[in-house]
Amino acid sequence: MSSPTRDPRTALRCLADARRVLITSHRSPDGDAIGTELICAALAGRLGVDSVVWNRDPAPAGLAELPGAGSIRVANALPDDFPAAYDLVATMECPGLDRTGFEGLTRLPVLNIDHHRENEAFGVVNYLDEEAPAAGEMVWRMFTISGVQPDADAATCAFVALSTDTGDFRYSNATQRAFQAASEMVAYGARPEQVAQWIHERRSAASVRLMAQALATLELRCSGRIAVIQADPGAFRRAGAHPSDTEDIINLPRSIAGVEAVVFLKQWEPGITRVSLRSKGAVDVRSVAAAFGGGGHTNAAGCTVASDLGAARELLLARLERSLECTT
Ligand SMILES: [Mn+2]
């Protein structure tokens, strides 16, 4: 263990000193997770370091088209040649090692790269920067100081990470730093219109059907400041949808005038409810998620509640309404 650093040079040195690195990220990987893994793999390659990207869950549909995504391996356990054939593990945006869904990663030194505030600093090197707009921007910084030039594919993967985590440069983390990095990525060949198609125009029909089911449950509370939607096992069944088909649905209720916070409750297996939270401005949903053992950012967070949807809904809304000081 070592104390956290925001200096990309420390992380770059750690990666460059490796012979073969196993790169991984969190379960249900999003654009930042996948984009950051791929740019890290690209950087490793340019530094002469072998790498394997090894995930517990598949990438969302559109991201399978990202350059290099075909080389990502998805499995329930670590590779058979782990740890013998590797000398480093690199985790991308995992606040805790358990988020990877793998056990035994600590048999090797871990390079921990993340921008979540609650990161547990579990690595031998902890490159942590909660002001980074995306984990992909952090690895992009490593690339730009490395002395090797990112190619268009690497820039594209970094742009996917950055535009995903900033909600297409609309969230509060769309800072000057985010736009500066985006400008560099485009200069190196990232194509925003291609990335937008991958992220926004690769939905499955089932996910649009699930969207209809979820939106039909819309309820406004707290004088219209809170919007709640849900998808229960019946909704998943009727839509023919998978857990990965829930992405983006939460952004529609977020667009309602006057809404400050959105809750999306999802249940596809007995006794477990996944909760996504979004908010605008200073409304902090991370603390609400944290009260249930989850985490995230001020305006985007999530948690898992070990109960069926109805009970989880009561618990979650009670906590959120207290945090927004709702009177009605
Ligand atoms: Mn992220």
Residues whose N, C-alpha, C, O or C-beta is under 5 A from the ligand:
A	BS01	MN	D32 E93 A134 A135 D165
